[in-house]
Amino acid sequence: MKPEKVGRVRGQDSQTGRYAPFAARDTGLLQGTTILTLDGEIPVEYLSVGDKLITRDSGIARVEHIQRATRDVHAISLAAGSLGHTRPERDATLAGDQMCLIRDWRAQAMFGADRALVAARTLVDGEFIRDLGVQEHTLIQIFCDGPHILYADGLELSTADGAHARGQVLHAA
């Protein structure tokens, strides 16, 4: 199934420039995920081009482009609190390749760093973070002026334009 494209950016067609159709990887936020915006927490499916998101790295980022697709996705379930106190705030489901910022013992154990961006599937422990297998979901990819870390369901997740950062160690500022 072809993804539904939404919006235009600076006169660019949604299939040109840096906005490519969905890759084969399982990246993007699943429909129903709540995201922190200047207007409060809202479900990601209600975002529009121009909305302002609260980010960990730059404060505020403007949504420049959104891509949506319904397809089979490798889903990962995270129990509330499995990545630290209130992280996530409630049980959450992520696409397997969605990049998550980890800032606990896992970053130290896996990368020898205080924090790192890792794919959700690498965090599976079989008890609190479980692999749900392949399921049909609507994926929503958010593009801003560059890669950002968003607050979604109490987690810190990268935007679609930050998905290339697999396993990236983030150095303390």
Buried (B, 14 or more C-beta within 10 A) or exposed (E): EEBEBBBEBEEEEBEEEEBEEBEEBBBBBBBBBBBBBEEEBEEBBEBEBEBBBBBBBBEEBEBBBBBBBEBEBBBBBBBBBBBEEEBBBEEBBBBBBBBBBBBEEBBBEBBEBBBBBBBBBBBBEEEBBBBBEEEEBBBBBBBBEEBBBBBBBBBBBBBBBBBEBBEBBBEEE
